[in-house]
Amino acid sequence: MNWLNSEAFTVLDQKIIWSDLIGNTVGLIALALGWRRSILTWPAQLLSGLILVGAYATAHLSGGVGKQLLVIGVAAWGWWQWNQGRRQAQDGSIAVRFATWKERGLLAGGAVLGTLAVGGLFTLYPSLSWSPWADAYIFVGTLVAMVAQARGLVEFWFAWLLVDLVGVPLAFSSGLAFSGLVYVVYFALVLWGMRDWWLRSRTPALEGAPA
């Protein structure tokens, strides 16, 4: 499978490797499926994570590798969560809602503490990442976003926006140009997805009672 980390093509002096190209394309599809509240978003995220492990390993971003391994684990859990049918809407899709203030506090607190812990670890062991705090921020932010998505929370989109703010410059500076470009597209999809979930959360009559 070495071809996955070989160069696919070059754009504006930026080398695009196959794992970066394919993994992020699948990730983009997964985000679009999440916007549509399709359960297929989870196997797509799982596949994207498997491919991107190679891309981040090539760039020597241990946080990125850890993030993708985490994506694989959380994708499996999210897939199981949505399969339970407890959050089904009348149209067969996943019912969504805003988090309670307690849930928001737990997500925000977990993000801060997790970033401090992972960033501290990367700082103590510089060989794990050349950009410890940005890497830790993306690592933990991705986990928070996916947990919120698995629970059908609109805040899932806000978490992805915050990850994008750091993910774009870090990807470009790490030589993962396609990842950087995809993060920009993610930003647009996140805005549209946020609007859709927001409207869905405000129309309980359409969502119906949880099964």
N, C-alpha and C positions, 0 to 999 in steps of 0.2 A: 504493500500500500504506500510505498515511498512517493509514488507519483502525486499523491494528495498534497504533499508539501513542495512540489516542484512548481516552477513558474508557469503560469497560464499565459500571461501577456503583460505588456508594459504600457502604462498610460501616464503621460506627462512625467516621465522618469520615475514613476512609482511602479514597482513590481507587484503584480497580483498573483498570489499563489492559489492553487486549486482548492485547498481546504478552506481558505478564507472566502473564496468566491462561492463555492457550493454551500458551505455551512451557513453563511449569512443569507444566501438566497432562500434556503429552506426556513431560516429563522424569520425572514420577512413574511413568508407565506404563513408561518405559525402565528405571527402577530395579527395578520389580516383575518385568519380564522378565529382568533380570540376576539377580535372586533365583532365578528358575526356570531359570537357565542357558540361556535361549533366545537364539539368535543374532539374533533380532529386536530385542534390546536396543540393538544398534549403529545400525541405521537410525533407530530412535526417538530415540536420543541425538543423532544428526546433525540430525534435523529440529528437535528442541528447541533445539539450539544456534543454528540459523539464525534461528529466531523470536526467541530471547532477546537476540540482538545488538541488535535494535531497542529492547528494554526497557531494557537497560543504557546504551545510547547516550542515551536520553531522560533517565536519572537522572545522566548525566555521570560514570559510573563506567568509566573507561578500562580498569581492571583487569578489570571484569566483561565488557566487550566483548572484551578480549584472551582472557579465560578461555573465552568461548563460541567464539571463532575456533579456540582450541586444542582445545576439545571436538570441533569439527567435524573437525579434522585427526586427532586421536587416535581418534575414532569410526570414521573410515575405515580407519585402521591396525588397530584392534581387530577390526573386521568382517573384514578380510583374514586376521588371525591366527586367528580362530575358524573361518574357512572352510577353513583348511589341513587340519583334521581330525586334527592331531597330539594334540589333547587330548580326543578323543571318549571318553565312557564307554560302557558296554555298552547303556545305555538310549537312546543317541543324543544325550544332552546333553553339556555340556562337563565334563570331569573337573577337579576342583579340588584344591589342596594348600596347605599352609603354605609360606611362603618359607623359604629357607635363611638362616642368619645373615648370610652374605655379601650376599644379596639385600636383606635387611632393612637392613643397613648402607648399601647403595647408595641405597635408597629414602629412608631417613632423612637421609643426608648430602645427597642431591639436594634434598630438601625444605628443609633449613636454608639451604644455599647459594643455592638458587633464590629463597627468600623474601628473603634479604638483598640479592640482586642486584636483584630486581624492586622491593622496597621502597625501596632506595636510589635507583633510577631515578625512582620516583614522588615521592620526597622532593625530588630535584633539580629536578623539573618538576611543581610543585604543580597545574598545570592538568590533568594527567592523571588525578588522583584527589583527592577531598577527604579520603579516609581511606586514605592510602598503605599503611600496614603491614597493616591488616586486609584491604584489597583484594589486596595481594601474597600474603598468607597463603592466601586463598581461591583465588587464581589458581594458585599452585604446588601447593596441596593437591589441587585438582581434577585436575591433571595426574598427580600421584603416584597418586591413587586409580584413574584410568582406565588407567594403565600396568599397575598391579597387577591390575586386572580383566582386561585383555587377556591377561595371562599366567596367568590362572586362580588367583590367589593369594588366600587367605582374608583376608590383611592389607588387601585392597581395602576391606573394610567398616570396619576400624579407621580408615583414612584418611578415609573419608566422615564418620565420627563426629566426628573432629577438625575437619573443615571446617564441620560443622553448628554447632559451639560458637561460631564467629565469624560464620557466615553468617546465623543467625537475627537477632541484634541489628542487624547491618549492613543487612540488607534492610529491616527496619522503619524504621530511621533514615534510609534513602535514599528512602523513599516507595514502596517496592516491597512493599506489604503482603501481596500474594498470594504473593510469593516467600518471605516470612517464614513464612506459614502452611504453605506446602508444605515448607519446611525442617523444620518440626515433624513433619509426616507422614513425611518422609524418615527422621527419627530413628527412628520406630517400625518402618518398613520395613527400615532398616539393621539393627536389632536382630534382627528375624526372619530376614532374609537371612543375617546372620552366623551365627546358630544353624544354619541349613540347610547352609551351606557348611562350617561347622565339623564337623558330623556326617558330611557327605560325605567330608571329608578323612580322617576316622577309620575309614572303611569301605572300604579298598582293594579288597576282594573284590567289592563292588558296582560300583565304578568300572571295574574291569578295567584291563588294560594299555593304555598309549597306542597309538593306531593308527600 
